[in-house]
């Protein structure tokens, strides 16, 4: 048998062994690469960028209800002195929203003083209110009736406008003409008696 014939199988075995070694080494390297890639993942650096949003502020509104541009108005033509049955008096009172938020308002009022009960029991002083009316000669004219005529009671907390009127926008106004009538059937027992009327307008930011 020639040397060539003997060497050929040996060379084949060598090549096979080399291929096997290369394959095992490749698998080992690939496995090592996976391990390395997993281990390195946590070391990456991450970039970040922040944006600050500014320019937002909060300011609460003001609620400021006025009558005749005042926080403590006094009537000038609604009073009556030396009155007799059937007399009337009238005055326009302007409700104003002097604040910065819309509002609705209610109105309470009635009689006070030593003789308030006497006028109350006789239902002698009746109040009527018109919106958008004018006052002249002791009477209101025009406008829309929003209350009465209803006798004033001997308490200043009686609801007159119990449901909120409005809403009034900031700087908005509503003119109300108040007229008081001394009953034509007022009894003579009321002669010389005095009572005062007080009204309170209350504003609320609840405009629902």
C-alpha positions in Angstrom: 0.0 0.0 0.0 1.4 3.4 -1.0 2.2 6.2 1.3 -0.4 8.3 -0.5 -3.1 5.8 0.3 -2.1 5.8 3.9 -2.0 9.6 4.2 -5.4 10.3 2.6 -7.6 8.9 5.4 -5.3 10.5 8.0 -5.7 13.8 6.3 -9.5 13.4 6.2 -9.5 12.7 9.9 -7.4 15.8 10.5 -9.6 18.0 8.5 -12.7 16.6 10.2 -11.0 17.2 13.6 -10.1 20.8 12.6 -13.7 21.5 11.4 -15.0 20.1 14.7 -12.6 22.3 16.7 -13.5 25.4 14.7 -17.2 24.7 15.2 -16.8 24.2 18.9 -14.7 27.4 19.1 -17.3 29.3 17.1 -20.1 28.2 19.3 -18.1 29.1 22.4 -17.4 32.6 21.0 -21.0 33.1 20.0 -22.1 32.1 23.4 -19.6 34.4 25.0 -20.9 37.2 22.7 -24.4 36.7 23.9 -23.3 36.8 27.5 -21.2 39.9 26.9 -24.1 41.7 25.1 -26.4 40.9 28.0 -23.9 42.1 30.5 -23.1 45.3 28.7 -26.8 46.4 28.3 -27.0 48.1 31.7 -23.9 50.2 31.1 -25.4 52.3 28.2 -25.7 56.0 28.8 -29.2 57.7 28.2 -29.6 61.3 27.2 -32.4 63.4 28.7 -33.8 66.8 28.0 -36.2 68.9 30.2 -38.6 71.6 29.1 -40.0 73.9 31.8 -43.6 75.3 31.1 -44.2 78.6 32.8 -46.6 81.6 32.5 -49.5 80.1 34.4 -50.9 82.1 37.3 -54.2 82.1 39.4 -56.0 85.1 40.7 -59.3 84.9 42.6 -62.2 87.1 41.5 -63.9 89.7 43.6 -67.6 89.7 44.5 -68.8 93.3 45.0 -72.5 94.1 44.9 -73.5 97.7 45.1 -76.7 99.7 45.0 -76.6 103.2 43.6 -72.8 102.8 43.4 -72.5 102.4 47.1 -72.0 99.7 49.7 -74.3 101.5 52.2 -76.9 103.4 50.1 -79.8 105.4 51.6 -83.1 106.1 49.9 -84.0 109.7 49.2 -87.6 109.7 47.8 -89.1 106.4 49.2 -89.9 107.8 52.6 -93.3 109.3 53.4 -94.1 111.8 56.2 -97.5 113.0 57.2 -99.0 110.4 54.9 -102.6 109.6 54.7 -104.4 106.5 53.2 -103.7 106.1 49.5 -100.4 108.0 49.5 -97.5 106.4 47.5 -93.8 107.0 47.2 -91.3 105.7 44.6 -87.6 105.5 43.9 -85.3 103.8 41.4 -82.5 101.8 43.0 -79.8 100.5 40.7 -78.1 97.2 41.5 -74.6 97.0 40.2 -72.0 94.2 39.9 -68.9 96.1 40.9 -66.7 93.0 41.1 -64.9 90.9 38.6 -67.1 87.7 38.6 -70.6 87.3 37.3 -73.2 87.3 40.1 -76.9 86.8 40.9 -78.6 88.6 43.7 -81.6 88.2 46.1 -83.4 90.8 48.2 -84.8 90.7 51.7 -86.5 93.3 53.8 -89.3 94.6 55.9 -90.3 96.9 58.7 -88.5 97.8 61.9 -89.2 100.1 64.8 -91.7 100.3 67.7 -94.7 100.6 65.4 -93.6 98.0 62.8 -96.0 95.4 64.2 -99.0 97.8 63.9 -98.4 98.4 60.2 -97.8 94.7 59.7 -101.0 93.6 61.3 -103.0 96.1 59.2 -101.1 95.2 56.0 -100.9 98.9 55.6 -97.7 99.4 53.6 -97.5 97.5 50.3 -94.3 97.2 48.3 -94.2 96.8 44.5 -91.0 96.5 42.5 -90.6 96.9 38.7 -87.4 96.3 36.7 -86.5 98.9 34.2 -89.2 101.4 35.3 -88.8 105.1 36.1 -90.1 106.9 39.1 -92.1 110.2 39.0 -94.7 111.8 41.2 -94.4 109.1 43.9 -95.1 106.2 41.4 -93.3 103.8 39.1 -94.1 103.7 35.5 -93.1 101.3 32.7 -90.8 98.3 33.2 -91.7 94.7 34.3 -93.3 93.8 37.6 -90.9 91.6 39.6 -92.6 91.8 43.0 -95.9 92.7 44.7 -97.8 94.6 45.6 -97.2 92.8 48.9 -97.6 94.1 52.4 -94.3 94.7 54.3 -93.9 92.6 57.4 -92.5 93.4 60.8 -89.2 91.7 60.0 -86.3 92.8 57.8 -85.4 89.3 56.7 -88.6 88.5 54.7 -87.7 87.2 51.2 -88.7 89.8 48.6 -86.7 88.5 45.6 -86.0 85.0 46.8 -84.8 83.6 43.5 -81.5 85.0 42.3 -81.8 87.6 39.6 -79.3 87.9 36.9 -76.7 87.0 36.3 -75.1 90.4 36.1 -71.8 90.5 34.3 -68.9 92.5 35.8 -70.0 96.2 35.6 -73.5 95.1 34.8 -76.5 96.9 36.3 -80.2 96.5 36.8 -82.5 99.4 37.7 -85.4 98.5 40.1 -88.2 100.9 40.9 -89.5 100.5 44.4 -93.0 101.8 45.1 -94.7 101.9 48.6 -98.4 102.4 48.9 -100.1 103.4 52.2 -103.3 101.3 52.0 -106.4 103.3 51.2 -108.1 101.3 54.0 -105.5 101.9 56.6 -107.2 102.1 60.1 -107.2 105.4 62.0 -105.3 103.6 64.8 -102.1 104.1 62.7 -102.2 107.8 63.1 -98.9 109.2 64.3 -97.2 105.9 64.2 -93.7 105.4 62.6 -91.9 102.5 61.1 -88.8 102.2 59.0 -88.1 99.9 56.1 -84.8 98.1 55.6 -83.8 96.2 52.5 -80.7 94.0 52.0 -79.4 92.9 48.5 -77.2 89.8 48.7 -74.9 88.8 45.8 -73.7 85.3 45.1 -71.2 83.8 42.7 -73.5 80.8 42.2 -75.0 81.8 38.8 -76.4 78.3 38.1 
